[in-house]
Amino acid sequence: MDSTRAEKDGLRCRPLVETIADTWAWLQADGRPVHHPRWAEHGVDPEKEAKILAALA
């Protein structure tokens, strides 16, 4: 996916190790997911996930 437009609009990519460290600290501090009105739409459909995992086995 081309991220040029997002970068021009201010997207800042951080090193993966920094993201992992911050996420771990957040989880250790009892971090909770942010409520979102489309929460149920997040993630991979379970049937699609099963097919992907089967293909990797």
C-alpha positions as semicolon CSV with decimal commas, in nm:
position;residue;x (nm);y (nm);z (nm)
1;M;0,000;0,000;0,000
2;D;0,134;0,340;-0,094
3;S;0,159;0,565;0,211
4;T;0,290;0,875;0,030
5;R;-0,032;1,073;0,078
6;A;-0,054;0,982;0,447
7;E;0,310;1,081;0,497
8;K;0,244;1,417;0,331
9;D;-0,049;1,461;0,573
10;G;0,177;1,400;0,872
11;L;0,199;1,022;0,921
12;R;0,500;0,944;1,134
13;C;0,621;0,585;1,143
14;R;0,810;0,484;1,455
15;P;1,061;0,202;1,491
16;L;0,885;-0,126;1,572
17;V;1,083;-0,170;1,894
18;E;0,951;0,166;2,019
19;T;0,591;0,069;1,940
20;I;0,630;-0,267;2,114
21;A;0,784;-0,108;2,425
22;D;0,505;0,151;2,449
23;T;0,235;-0,112;2,395
24;W;0,386;-0,337;2,663
25;A;0,401;-0,046;2,909
26;W;0,038;0,037;2,830
27;L;-0,071;-0,325;2,886
28;Q;0,124;-0,343;3,212
29;A;-0,061;-0,030;3,328
30;D;-0,393;-0,215;3,267
31;G;-0,444;-0,055;2,926
32;R;-0,785;-0,108;2,772
33;P;-0,897;-0,079;2,408
34;V;-1,052;0,253;2,315
35;H;-1,428;0,229;2,263
36;H;-1,526;0,278;1,901
37;P;-1,876;0,276;1,749
38;R;-1,765;0,022;1,488
39;W;-1,589;-0,206;1,738
40;A;-1,767;-0,516;1,606
41;E;-1,621;-0,453;1,259
42;H;-1,260;-0,482;1,380
43;G;-1,049;-0,790;1,324
44;V;-1,062;-1,069;1,072
45;D;-1,381;-1,262;1,007
46;P;-1,344;-1,596;1,194
47;E;-1,412;-1,799;0,878
48;K;-1,148;-1,608;0,682
49;E;-0,903;-1,645;0,971
50;A;-0,958;-2,022;0,975
51;K;-0,884;-2,043;0,602
52;I;-0,566;-1,837;0,641
53;L;-0,443;-2,050;0,932
54;A;-0,524;-2,372;0,743
55;A;-0,322;-2,249;0,446
56;L;-0,024;-2,181;0,673
57;A;-0,029;-2,524;0,834
